[in-house]
């Protein structure tokens, strides 16, 4: 067996590389020395959304929650708000992290909802979700430890303030003995067997060569390691996610409003609104084949009543790498893929990649079996996130969206078609391995967007209709009163 | 709507189907009938089960004590594999895992490291189930018991004929129509090719909307009438026959586990029931004559067989589709892997749960059946790979049979998994694999595949800390075993 990995170099460029460097030192302490090429960050986002899995991730990295919330001014969020997905004037809905309703007589709740819809129920699926109702009322309360309490069903993710978090991880990296090199990647020296021997970095003092047993590209897409040095292509997914540009506005927040996350479908593209305690970030995502950059800037500047100079323009390349671990190199973050920050963010994929890499970290410098396993799982995750996000385009009412109408709609995979077909015919979501979304989240998304299946669980027919109706009314009442009693996020903070 | 469901065949599969579908009564006019020939015997193999059967029973409202009483059942903590790795060796595959999860990592990952310094260590020493089994002890843990004992998971050894009888009474009592008669013809619709009716020898014609083929290996509907081809797995699973014979209970203690003892061209089972012992010798007809196999069975039984041994011929494999048109095959008619890990009854149960979720109508049949076939094939493929691993991963090469098994080509899905484990000590964990990580580890390590390396991520505790940790778990197990009653006494109290 070849010698172990003792020396690892991260091509950084912001938060991802810093988090990765910290996690590696934490897991392997002094048996692994870590270099980090700390390049200037591109397309800096101010607010980062993360699903509930991030709570466990930060815990495992000993990052206390009160540091994120109290010191950094980050926020919690309970559900993603989707606006106008079914066309202008259509009802908005929330995609909650926890399953709505309660299981009744061992049958899943959403079948009762489908059943009730067939009886003419005039309630949204949101009304059965404490997460969604709290999000709608802009309330927050952490999950209760008491299993019997309705509040124990709450599940939250974070909207993080990127700047203080990056500073925190930079300080923590230095503290953990990561060798931080300020510089910019220039090129890689590739050995005969195709593995990377060293990278050439331009620093203030000239150029320097950094060698290593293993290299990780966390540069946010600014480094060309995988394409040119390793010959691993980046596969475009623009047919599935037909956008290529973004415009961002970041504002200081004055309102008392709770942190939130919303995705709004508009005629020209998507408006994504993310806010923490003190910042608000608005991203307009569009397809430059239908709107020029100048008209997009004009449209957004006028719409938000801000000067064009305050808007940051960036390009998007929806897609993913053909392979994520090749030889002695790994890519994560935007170097690995960008499937948009919709219901699952790029940041969440990075956290999952870090944990997976550490778990699979090989003995021996090259381990094809481990790389194959890493790639297999990562590929499946990207498949499912792509499916989920391309489904959002598909659910979006094409007739009102110019950029979708003119492109003839977006492409969806046979997997999404199967999901839609089985949901329509049986109210079920087929099982797929390594799906980052729970079945409940797929159900919430489809029901929220108004896709009502033709059939429901056949065993419901034996249950008394008046009993079901009574149970459902009770649920709505409980959820309404529980969410009403919860404090607003800001009030909750004050109680701490 | 499709309302009349016809079950063809009255063995274990047929009556399990009838009992499950009797839940539909009182719901929008479903009716279920079962056609059974009094002249055709049932195979009735499958006397050993795996843990999920208790969930199935409780979903039918069957009390565990009544079930054990009626089926003359005993409890099963796992399987002892004798002479599989090499002659004069044995290991235990227990239900329930090994020691505790630590730092988010399963116990076996730490054991793989510890084993490097303690090469004679047996991972089975860290299983409470194995410890109880070897001392003929058993109990069903309740919530007040310590964490170690709570790890005990059980299945049953049952008289499958009595189980079918029990379910028959239950089904008929709940309104399933029981028609006695021999099927002489399966009538198909001339244009659609769908099954329209079963023609019985006595002249009766049993019509229905949806048909469940439980006719055993003959597969009268799916195989013969609908001509769905059979995919044979005989190049990987070479055993194709079994002699089965009961023998009297002779041991003073009742063993709470199945024994599987490898022989020159297959293996022999021993399944203890309350009133007798089930025995069977599984072998490959390519490597062993029927006569010789019969002698081998009889010589391996304690005491004399209670009846003349019965020969069962089979071919491991599956139908290309288990659900075609308006016909679903359940049990042996849909395929058969082999009895090694007692999965036959489980596959019946799994198919029935899925059927209830996907009960078709003429509109949804196509989508639902596609999904059913895909999900079932996934599940069965995982089980198939697990069984193949028992034959392929071995040190035995002492007979032509074992020589073949050790050197046969195996499916890619399995070879990838074995390579990853061999090289890196990592198990590809797929969430829809019936056999979880601890089952795979038990069997792979038990069969002699000890990984070359372990994961660097478990390098953290010092050698002394790890020694102490392992010692602690061992003594907790020793302490806990003494608190568990003898299986024989426990059953007496349990059935009353």
Interface residues (C-beta under 8 A of the other chain):
Chain A: X1 X4 X27 X28 X29 X31 X60 X106 X358 X359 X360 X361 X362 X363 X364 X367 X369 X370 X372 X373 X376 X418 X421 X422 X424 X425 X426 X428 X430 X431 X433 X454 X455 X457 X458 X459 X461 X462
Chain B: X23 X24 X25 X26 X27 X28 X59 X104 X105 X356 X357 X358 X359 X361 X363 X364 X367 X368 X370 X371 X374 X375 X378 X416 X419 X420 X423 X424 X426 X428 X430 X431 X432 X452 X453 X454 X455 X456 X457 X459 X460
